[in-house]
C-alpha cells in the first residue's frame, strides 16, 4: 500500500458520476471531488507544502474539509485536524506542537489564527466562506494542474489529531497511512453486506475527530457511498435529513441518541430508510439503547475505539451481538484484559454480569490492544510512549486506560475509565454502574457521576442530573432510588440538578469540569 488517498482515487475512477458529497441541496460527484482534491494539492505545491509537512484543517463539517483533507494527503502532507470551537490559546498549542505551515479555516476564524500566527510556523492561511485579511480564499487557492499522488510508505504519518486534553496538554497522535486505511476497510465490513455505493451516510460526527474521520468520511469515500455532512449536531435537523434524503447509515455518540429519544415530537419522524445505526465514542447506556430501539424498531449497535487506534477495535455485529458489551475484537485486532503485572485476567463464563452482585475488582483489569490500527506513537512525547506501550509475546500492546472484563465468547465489557473510579471508604465505585441506573429513572434525561472529597471516606459519590422537562423529581427521591437498587456505599450522597452536562463536541461528559465546579463551590462555602 502507498498513500491511503489512492483508495479514494480508485473510487473516483470506478464511480465518477456517483455522488461523493451532498451538502445544502447540492451534489458533488466523485469525478468533481477528485478534481478538486487535485487542485488543492496543486495549491499546496505552489505554497511550498510537500511530503511530511503539516496542514492544519480548522473547519466544521463542510465539503471543503473533505477536499482539504484528501488534497493534503494527495500532496504527501500530514493533516492536523482542529476543533473549530477552539480559541486562540487552544490552537496555539496545536499549531506550535505540530509545526503546521498552512491552515484552512472559516473566514470568521481567521482572526483567531492571526492572533497566534507569529508564535507558530504558519505561513499561509486559506479561508472558507469569504474574504479575510491575511488569508487567501479557498477557491483562489486551488490550482488547475493537478499533480500525481505523492507516494507515501505504510508507516509514514498521514494524520496528526490531538487528544482531548482532559488530563493535561493535548498530545498529537501519529496515525500512519496503514493505520487509517486498514481501519477504514475494517469499518466498511461492519455493515451487513458491507458499505456500498447505494448507501447514504449521515455526516454529523465532527471530522476533526477520528470517529467521524475514519468511520464516516473515509469509509463512505472508500466504498463509493454518499456522504452528507452537517456542520453541527441538532437532533431536529438530523432526523429531518435522514427522513427527507432516505439516509441509510447513522453513526453517532450516546448523547445524540439520548437527544433523539427525548425530542418532544420524536413520533413524527420516519427513520425506516436506515439500515445500520451505530454508537461509539463513549459507553452507551443500555436504557438509551432500549428506548431508541423501541421507538424506531431499528437495532442500535455499540462499538469501541480510541483516537490512538484509528479508532475502531471492537464491535457488536448483527451476527454477534450482546447488549451491554462493546462487542468482539475486529478481525486482525488483538485484545486482552490484564492485571497490573500484565497477566491476563480470566474471562467470566458469560457477560454482562450483574454488577450489583459481582466483585468487579476480581474480574476486571485494563484493556490492552495490538494491531495494524494502533498509532505509531505520540508526537514528541517519548515518556508518554513508554507509559502506553508494552512489548509482550512479539506484539506491541497499547494501554487504553479503560477498566473492563471479557467473557468466554470473547465479548468485551467496559466498566469505566481508570481515572474515573471512585474509591470511597476502601471500596471501588464505578461511575458508569450508577449512571446506568440513573438513566432508568423515568424523570432523568441525562446524568453523570463523579467522586468528590469526603473527610471520612476519602471520596464520596455525587450525581449531576438533568431532569426531564417539567419534572418535579427531588434529590431525596434520586438518593432513595439508588439506595433501593445499589449497595449502600455506591449510592450518591449528593445530587445536583443541572440544565445540561458539559460535553465535548463528540458527546463525552467532561467530568473534570464537574469536579472543578464542585471544588469552586466548596471553596466559596469555606470562604463565607
N, C-alpha and C positions, 0 to 999 in steps of 0.2 A: 504493500500500500504506500501511496505517497500522500500528497495534500488531501485532507478529507473533503475539500470542496469539489474534488473530481466526482464525488458521488452525486452532487447537485448537477454538475455538468452532464453526467450520464442521463439524468432525469430530463434535462432540457433537450437533449438530443432525441430521446425516445418519445417525449410527450410535449413537443414545442407549443401546441395550441391549448393544452390544458391550463386551467387557472392555477397559478402558483400562490398568489396573494389576492385576497378580496378585502378591500378597505373602503368604508364610507360609500358603498354602492358602486365602486369601480374595481374591475378585474385587471390583474397584471398576469399575463401568460408566462409560462416558463421560458419561452424564447425571449420575451421582453425583459424578464427578470435577469436572465443570464447576461443579456447585453448590457444592462445597467451595472451589474457587478463588474463587468469588464471595464466599463467607463470609469467606475470608481477606482478600480485597481490602477488604471492608467493615470488617473489624477494623483494617486499616491506616488506613483513612479516619478511624475513630474515634480512632486514636492520633495523628492529625495527619500521617500519611505520605502524600505525594502525588507529583505529577509531578516526576521528576528526583531525588527523594530516594533515598538508598541504603539497601538492606535486605540485611543480612548473612545468608547461609544457611550455617550451620556444622554440617552434618549428613552422615552417611553415606548410602548409597543406601537411602532409605526412601520410602514413599508421601508422607510429609509434606514431603520435599524437593521433590517434583514439584508438590505443591499450593502450597507457599510460593513456588516459582519462578514459576509461571504466575499465581498470585494477585497477586504483586507487580507483574508486568507488566500485569495487568488493571487495577491501580490507577495505572498510569503510572510506577511506581517503577523503579529500576535495581537489579538483583540483583548482589550481591557474593558469589560462591561461595567458601567457605573449606574447606580441607582439615581434616577432623575429627581428624587426627593432630597438628595444630599445637598448640603450647603457648602460654602467655600472651605470651611475647616475640614470637612469630611473628604471632599475631593482633593484637597491639598495633599493629604496623606496618600491617597490612591495614585495620584499623578506623580508625586515625588518618589514614592516607593517603586513604581513600575518603570519610571523613566519615559513615559509616553511622550511622543513628539508631535502628535496630532490628535485633536479632539473633535468629534462630531456631536453637535448638541442642538437643542432648540434655540432659536434666536433669543427667546426670553431668558435662557440660561447662560448665554454668552457672557454677560457681566459677571456672573459668578466665576467663570473660568478666568476672566481677565483679572479678577481680584488676586488670584494665586499664580498667575502666569509667570511672573518674574521669579518665583521661588521654585519653578519646575523646569523641565526640559521642553515644554510645549512651545513649538514654533509656528504651528498652523492651527487655526480654528475654522471649522466648517459649520455653517448654521442651516438649520431646517426651519422653514415656516416664515422666512422673511429676512430683511436686511438687519445687520447688527454691526456696530462699529468694531473693527478689529477682526472680522470674520469674512470668509468667502461663502456665498450662498451655495447650497448643496448642488443645485442644477448647474451653476457656473464652474463648480469644481470638477465635474465629470468631463472626461476627455474621450473623444470618439474612437481613437485607435486602441482597441483592447489588446493587452499583452497576453502572451501564453500564461497558463497557470504555472506558477513557480513551484518547482518540486521541493518537497519537504520530507524528511525522514520520519518514520513512525514515532520515534522518540523525541522529535522536535516539538517544542511548545507551540500550541495553537491558540489557546485562550488562557487568560490570567484573571479569573474572577477573584473576588475578595470575600473572606468570611464575614459574618455579620458583626463581629467585634464586640460581642456581649461580655467577653472576659478580657478585654484589652484592645489594643490597636488591631484593626482587621489585618489578616495575613493574606498575601497573594498566593493563590493556589495554582500550581503549574500543571495544566492539563494538556496532554500531548494529542497529536493527531490520532494516534491509535486509541487513546483513552476515549475520546469523543466519538470517533467513527464506530468503534466496537460497541459502545453503549447505545448509540442511536439504532444500530442494527438489532441489538437485543430488544430495545423498546418497540421496534416495528413489529416484532413477532409476539408481543404480549396480547394483541387482539386476536380474536377468533378469525382465522384466515389471513392474519397479518394486515398491516395498513396498506390500503390500495389507492389507486387513482380515483376511485369513487368516493373516497372519504373527504369530509369537510370538517376541519378541526377548529374548535373554539380556542382562540389565542389570547386568553386573558391573564394567564400566568406571566409575570414580568420576564422579559427577555434578558435582563441583566442577571437574572437568577438561573442557575444551572438547570433547574427543573423545566422552566419554560423554554430555555435554550435548546436542550437536548431532546426532551421527551415530546415537546410540542412542535417547535420550529424545525429542528433538523430531521426529526422522524417524518414529519409531513413532506419536507422537501426531498428527502431521500426516496420516499415512496411515490412521489408524484401526486400527493394529495393537495387539497386547497387549504391554505392557512388563513384564518380570519382574525387578525389582530384587533384587540381592544386596548386602548391606552390606559384604562383604569378599571378596577372592579366596581361594578354596580349590578346588583342582582337583577333588577328590573330590565336593564339593558341587555344583560347576558341572556336571560330567559327569553326575551323578545327576539334576540338574534337567532338563538337556537331554533325557535319555532318558525320564524319567517324564512330563514335560509335552509331549513331542514338539515341542520348540522348533525353529524354522525358521531363525533367524538368530543367528550368534555373531560379535560384534565383539570383538577382543582386541588385546593387545600381544604382541610376540615372547616376552617372559618367560613369559606364560601358556601359549603353545603349547609352549614348551620344557618347562614343568612337566608339561603333559599327556602328552607323549611319554615322559617319564621316570617316569610313575606305574607302580609295580610290577604293578598289576592293570589296566593300560590295555586289555588284550584283553577285559575283562569288559563294557565299555561299548558300547552300540549308539547311534551318533550319526547313523543313516541319515535321521532326520527333518530334519536340517539341509540347507537348500537353498543357503545362502550363508554363507561364512566369510571374514572379512576381518582383516587385520593392519595396524596403524598405530602411531603414537606414537614409534617408533624403527625403525631398519633391521632387517629380518627376515633372519637368517642363512639362506642357501639350504639348508643341510643340515637345519635345523629344518623348513623348508617341505617338503622332500622326505620326511622321516621322517613328518611328520603326514599327508601325502597317501597315503603307502604304508600307514600304519596304518589309516586310515579310508576311503580311496577317495573323499575329498572334496577338491575343488580349493580351495586357500587363496590368496586374492587379496591382494596388497600394495598399499597406498595411501600417501599422504604428505600431511601438513598441519602447521600450527602454530597455536598459540593466536591469533596475530596475523592468521590467515587464516580463522578461524571454524569448522573448521580445514581442510577438505579442498581440495586443489588438484590432486592427481594421483591416478590410479587405473588399475590393471590390470583390465580388464573381460573377461568371457567371450569377447567378440568381438575383443579386442585385448589380449593378454597376453604378457608377456615376462619370464620368471623372472630375477630379479636386478635388475629395473627397478622404479622406483616407479610406472611407468605413464605414460600420456599426460595432458596437461592436461585438466581438466574443461571442458565447453562454457562459454564466457564467461570463462574464466580464461586470462590470457596469461602465458607463462613464457619466460625466456631464461637462458642461461648466459653471463656476461660476465666480462671481464678487469678489471684494476684501473682501466683508463681507461673502463670501461663500454662497451667494444666487444664485440659478440657473438663468442663462441668458436665456431669451425667445428665442426659435428657430425661424429661418426665415421660411417662407412658403415652399420654395424650393431653394436649392442651386445647383451649386455655384452662388453666387451673382456677379454682375458686380462691381468689387472692385473700379473701377474708378468713379462710380456713387453712391457709398454707403458709408455712415458714418460708417466705420468699428468699431470705438470705441463704437458705440451704440449697436452693435450686438455681439461683441466678449468678451471673458473672458478667464480664464485659464482652460485648460483641466485637469480634475482630474479623477483618475481611481481606482477602487476597484475590487478585485477578487482573486482567488486561485493562480494566477501567479505573484502577487505583492510581491516583495522581503521582507525578514524578517527585513531588515534594512541595514545601512552602518556599516561596521566593526569598532568598537571602535570610533564611531562618534555620541555620544548622542545628541549633539547640532544640528548636521545636520539632525538627525532623527526627532527631534522636529519640524524642519522647513518644512520637506517634507511630514509629515503625519498629517491628520486631522480626528479625530473621529467624525462621523456625522451619525445620523439615524441608529445606530447599525453597521456601516461599517467603515473600516479603509481606508481612501482615500489618494492616492499618488498624490502629486502635480507634474505635468510633466514639468512645466515651459514653455509650449507651448501655444501660443495665438491662439484661434480658435473660431468657431461657429458651430452650428448644425442646421438641418432643421427638419421639421415635419415628414419626412420619416426616421428620426434617422440616417441620414448620417452626418458624422463629417468632418470639414474642418480646416486645419491648415493654419493660416495666417503667422505666424513667431514665432521664439523664443522670449520670453520676453526680453532677454538681447540684442537682435539684433535690436529691434525697435529704429528707429532714430527719435529724437524729434528736428524738425527744425522750428524755428520761432513760437513755440507753437503748431505745427501740428505734428501728428504721421505719420511717413512713414514706411511702412512695406517692407523691402528689397525684399522679395520674389515677391511682385507685380511687382517691377521694373525689377527683374531678369527674370520673366516670359516673359515680353515684349521684353527684350533684346534677349532671345532665339528665338524669332520670326523673328529677323532681319536676312536676308539671308547671311550676312557676319560675323555673330557672331557664333563661335564654342562653346564658354564657357564664363560664366560671373558670377561675384559676386558683391554684392553691400554692402557697409559699410558706417557708419557715421564717419565723420571727424570733428575736431574742426573748428568752424567758429565764429569770433568775434561778428558778428551782429546777427546771427541766433542761436548761441549756438552750433549747429551741422549743417552740410550740407551733401548732398548725393554725394558719389564718386563711380564710376563704374570701376571695373577692368575687362577688356575684352580680351579674347583670340580670335583673328580674324581668319577667315577661311584662310587656306594657299593661298598665292598669292593674297590675297585681298588687295585693296588699300583704304579701308574704313578709314575715318578720325574721330577724336574726335568730331569735329563740326557736322558731319553727324549723329553720335550717339546721341548727345545732341538734335539736331533738331527732330530726330525720336521720342525721348522720349517726347519732348515738344508737338509734334503733337498728342500724344496718352495718355498723363497723365496730371493731374493738374500741374500747374507751379511749385509748391513747392516740387513736387515729383521727378522732373527730375534731373539727375546727373549734378551738377555744374562742376564736374571734371571727366574726363575719362582717364584712363591709360591703355595702351596696354601692355600685358604681354604674354610670351610664354606659360605659364601654371599657373594654380592656385595651391596654396599649399593645399594639401588634406591629410586626414588621410588614412590609408590603407583600410578603409571601405567607402571611397569616399566623406566624408564630407569636405566641404571647411573650412579650419582653418582661420576663419575671424580675429582672434586675431593676426595672423601673418601679415595679410594685414594692420591692424591698426598699428602694431608695425613698419612695413615697412614705412608707411606714417609718423609716428612720427619721425623716424630716418631721413627721407628725410627733414622734416620740421626743425629739429634741425641742420642739415647740412647747410641748406639755411640760417638759422638765424646766424650761426657762420661765414658765409662768409662776 
